[in-house]
Amino acid sequence: MGFLDEYLILNHWTWFVMALVLTGLELAAPGVIFIWMAIAAVAVGAIVLVMPDMVWEIQVILFAILSIVSVFMGRLFLKRNPIESDDTTLNQRGHQYIGHTYNLIRDMENGKSKIRIGDSNWTVEGDFEAKQNDKVRVIGVDITVLTVEKI
């Protein structure tokens, strides 16, 4: 028996708890990697449940191999089945305003003005002359500048 054999006891419960910890890490720091390692920990726990006399070195090596395999299989699965959102403008706030109508909060000067949306002022651009309170429709977005047309 080696030095660690007296102190290091890995049984099926150890691996199931490790799976829970890895799942918690996935929830705390989402990156879709810890969940695949949690699956590997559950697999090792199931194997150790069936073969309780397996030495800890083999268990750790098995976990490492199954983690690598599951991460690669998970990446392959996600590449073939990407996670798509129902909201195509998620995290693209400016794109959410396309098609909506707003009032200018100041006169258009050199093709630029401002509109107020919620609690924010947005810079707008357009190829027309307009006065304060004229209605404009958002027709495009260039990073933080909205392109508008006069109504």
One Martini backbone bead per residue (centre of mass of N, CA, C, O) as a GRO file, in nm:
protein
  151
    1MET     BB    1   0.097   0.036   0.021
    2GLY     BB    2   0.057   0.354  -0.007
    3PHE     BB    3   0.042   0.658   0.131
    4LEU     BB    4  -0.251   0.738   0.011
    5ASP     BB    5  -0.422   0.477   0.070
    6GLU     BB    6  -0.492   0.551   0.373
    7TYR     BB    7  -0.638   0.851   0.297
    8LEU     BB    8  -0.755   0.769   0.008
    9ILE     BB    9  -1.108   0.763  -0.048
   10LEU     BB   10  -1.276   0.628  -0.332
   11ASN     BB   11  -1.610   0.644  -0.403
   12HIS     BB   12  -1.913   0.681  -0.538
   13TRP     BB   13  -1.982   0.936  -0.367
   14THR     BB   14  -1.749   1.111  -0.456
   15TRP     BB   15  -1.841   1.129  -0.756
   16PHE     BB   16  -2.127   1.244  -0.710
   17VAL     BB   17  -2.032   1.500  -0.565
   18MET     BB   18  -1.853   1.600  -0.793
   19ALA     BB   19  -2.085   1.636  -0.991
   20LEU     BB   20  -2.228   1.857  -0.826
   21VAL     BB   21  -1.995   2.058  -0.824
   22LEU     BB   22  -1.968   2.083  -1.133
   23THR     BB   23  -2.256   2.184  -1.176
   24GLY     BB   24  -2.221   2.438  -1.004
   25LEU     BB   25  -1.995   2.558  -1.179
   26GLU     BB   26  -2.166   2.583  -1.434
   27LEU     BB   27  -2.370   2.785  -1.307
   28ALA     BB   28  -2.151   3.003  -1.218
   29ALA     BB   29  -1.960   2.927  -1.496
   30PRO     BB   30  -2.052   2.952  -1.793
   31GLY     BB   31  -1.911   2.712  -2.068
   32VAL     BB   32  -1.962   2.417  -2.133
   33ILE     BB   33  -1.768   2.197  -1.935
   34PHE     BB   34  -1.848   2.090  -1.648
   35ILE     BB   35  -2.084   1.904  -1.737
   36TRP     BB   36  -1.903   1.688  -1.874
   37MET     BB   37  -1.746   1.620  -1.614
   38ALA     BB   38  -1.994   1.530  -1.454
   39ILE     BB   39  -2.057   1.290  -1.634
   40ALA     BB   40  -1.789   1.147  -1.575
   41ALA     BB   41  -1.834   1.120  -1.268
   42VAL     BB   42  -2.087   0.944  -1.289
   43ALA     BB   43  -1.954   0.714  -1.441
   44VAL     BB   44  -1.744   0.646  -1.227
   45GLY     BB   45  -1.946   0.596  -1.000
   46ALA     BB   46  -2.084   0.355  -1.139
   47ILE     BB   47  -1.833   0.179  -1.164
   48VAL     BB   48  -1.762   0.176  -0.857
   49LEU     BB   49  -2.028   0.045  -0.768
   50VAL     BB   50  -1.958  -0.225  -0.924
   51MET     BB   51  -1.628  -0.163  -0.853
   52PRO     BB   52  -1.511  -0.115  -0.532
   53ASP     BB   53  -1.188  -0.216  -0.571
   54MET     BB   54  -1.094   0.024  -0.707
   55VAL     BB   55  -0.838   0.210  -0.749
   56TRP     BB   56  -0.769   0.545  -0.741
   57GLU     BB   57  -0.587   0.569  -0.992
   58ILE     BB   58  -0.793   0.453  -1.193
   59GLN     BB   59  -1.018   0.654  -1.138
   60VAL     BB   60  -0.865   0.910  -1.227
   61ILE     BB   61  -0.796   0.817  -1.511
   62LEU     BB   62  -1.087   0.765  -1.599
   63PHE     BB   63  -1.184   1.055  -1.554
   64ALA     BB   64  -0.991   1.191  -1.753
   65ILE     BB   65  -1.080   1.038  -2.005
   66LEU     BB   66  -1.391   1.097  -1.985
   67SER     BB   67  -1.364   1.403  -1.992
   68ILE     BB   68  -1.237   1.433  -2.268
   69VAL     BB   69  -1.453   1.282  -2.425
   70SER     BB   70  -1.701   1.452  -2.332
   71VAL     BB   71  -1.606   1.725  -2.432
   72PHE     BB   72  -1.579   1.648  -2.732
   73MET     BB   73  -1.868   1.544  -2.765
   74GLY     BB   74  -2.007   1.807  -2.679
   75ARG     BB   75  -1.885   1.989  -2.897
   76LEU     BB   76  -1.996   1.829  -3.133
   77PHE     BB   77  -2.291   1.856  -3.059
   78LEU     BB   78  -2.298   2.177  -3.056
   79LYS     BB   79  -2.211   2.209  -3.351
   80ARG     BB   80  -2.466   2.051  -3.468
   81ASN     BB   81  -2.644   2.189  -3.205
   82PRO     BB   82  -2.716   2.484  -3.171
   83ILE     BB   83  -2.783   2.747  -2.965
   84GLU     BB   84  -3.095   2.905  -2.993
   85SER     BB   85  -3.265   3.198  -3.009
   86ASP     BB   86  -3.567   3.364  -3.027
   87ASP     BB   87  -3.381   3.621  -2.995
   88THR     BB   88  -3.196   3.784  -3.241
   89THR     BB   89  -3.143   4.063  -3.044
   90LEU     BB   90  -2.974   3.960  -2.834
   91ASN     BB   91  -2.746   4.190  -2.720
   92GLN     BB   92  -2.889   4.408  -2.944
   93ARG     BB   93  -3.034   4.682  -2.874
   94GLY     BB   94  -3.054   4.849  -3.141
   95HIS     BB   95  -3.216   4.625  -3.305
   96GLN     BB   96  -3.485   4.655  -3.132
   97TYR     BB   97  -3.562   4.951  -3.278
   98ILE     BB   98  -3.643   4.855  -3.537
   99GLY     BB   99  -3.941   5.026  -3.658
  100HIS     BB  100  -3.948   5.248  -3.464
  101THR     BB  101  -4.090   5.540  -3.312
  102TYR     BB  102  -3.956   5.878  -3.272
  103ASN     BB  103  -3.846   6.165  -3.107
  104LEU     BB  104  -3.682   6.440  -3.131
  105ILE     BB  105  -3.468   6.634  -2.898
  106ARG     BB  106  -3.337   6.770  -3.158
  107ASP     BB  107  -3.200   6.912  -3.401
  108MET     BB  108  -3.085   6.863  -3.713
  109GLU     BB  109  -2.721   6.829  -3.755
  110ASN     BB  110  -2.545   6.708  -4.001
  111GLY     BB  111  -2.733   6.436  -3.973
  112LYS     BB  112  -2.773   6.488  -3.653
  113SER     BB  113  -2.905   6.342  -3.344
  114LYS     BB  114  -3.165   6.281  -3.092
  115ILE     BB  115  -3.299   6.019  -2.887
  116ARG     BB  116  -3.549   5.880  -2.667
  117ILE     BB  117  -3.495   5.566  -2.482
  118GLY     BB  118  -3.619   5.568  -2.209
  119ASP     BB  119  -3.309   5.642  -2.028
  120SER     BB  120  -3.189   5.701  -2.324
  121ASN     BB  121  -2.959   5.839  -2.545
  122TRP     BB  122  -2.957   5.857  -2.905
  123THR     BB  123  -2.785   5.848  -3.186
  124VAL     BB  124  -2.868   6.000  -3.501
  125GLU     BB  125  -2.907   5.930  -3.858
  126GLY     BB  126  -2.964   6.145  -4.154
  127ASP     BB  127  -3.088   6.257  -4.493
  128PHE     BB  128  -3.218   6.518  -4.326
  129GLU     BB  129  -3.446   6.755  -4.218
  130ALA     BB  130  -3.503   6.847  -3.867
  131LYS     BB  131  -3.691   6.883  -3.580
  132GLN     BB  132  -3.799   6.908  -3.293
  133ASN     BB  133  -4.037   6.640  -3.252
  134ASP     BB  134  -3.987   6.481  -3.483
  135LYS     BB  135  -4.056   6.203  -3.664
  136VAL     BB  136  -3.889   5.881  -3.642
  137ARG     BB  137  -3.740   5.594  -3.804
  138VAL     BB  138  -3.590   5.300  -3.752
  139ILE     BB  139  -3.352   5.131  -4.003
  140GLY     BB  140  -3.072   5.122  -3.830
  141VAL     BB  141  -2.732   5.000  -3.731
  142ASP     BB  142  -2.416   5.149  -3.584
  143ILE     BB  143  -2.375   5.020  -3.303
  144THR     BB  144  -2.462   5.340  -3.149
  145VAL     BB  145  -2.604   5.418  -3.423
  146LEU     BB  146  -2.896   5.542  -3.558
  147THR     BB  147  -3.094   5.491  -3.835
  148VAL     BB  148  -3.303   5.732  -4.001
  149GLU     BB  149  -3.643   5.834  -4.085
  150LYS     BB  150  -3.877   6.032  -4.201
  151ILE     BB  151  -4.239   6.088  -4.135
   0.00000   0.00000   0.00000
